[in-house]
Amino acid sequence: MFMFCFFIFSVILVVSFYNDIFSLTKRCPEVRKKLIFELVEHSEAILQKHVLDNLQSLKRLGCRFAIDDFGSGYTNYELLNKGLFDVVKLDGSFAMNMGKNPVSYEFLRFMFRLSEQVNFTLVVCGIEEKSQAKYVPKKSHVCLQGLHFSHPKKLVNTLRVS
């Protein structure tokens, strides 16, 4: 089981972010390999040296990173090119338009091939109808997400602490 950590982008801008995560997981370092930090902001700020240093240091600890809304911002390609992300979550607009717009469909096909060649998990977000899922290949590195499968749930209803 993996834990996706959704957080406000400004948190990762904090210079001590790596030290904070390191300290919080010091007693239980095996949890680091189960953490996936999801970055949701579209900003050049993520390309700042201290932010990239934090990400690279956390990756060395075993933490993983996901980029959300890929394809909707101007920094996404540069972020993907840095090789820091283990999971790429496509912007939901591609799923919404894949049966209607040839550009969206071809972009998705390209991303399926790229994820396989570069070795990252691809999440196609925004699947709201069964008909949208038929455009997505059944491959182990491709996942689907959307209201067709489940509505959002409160964390307190899905996580038990023992």
Salt bridges, closest charged atoms under 4 A:
GLU38 OE2 - LYS89 NZ 3.30
ASP53 OD2 - LYS49 NZ 2.81
ASP69 OD2 - HIS42 NE2 3.85
GLU78 OE2 - LYS82 NZ 3.63
ASP86 OD1 - LYS59 NZ 2.90
GLU106 OE1 - ARG109 NE 3.44
GLU116 OE2 - LYS139 NZ 3.47
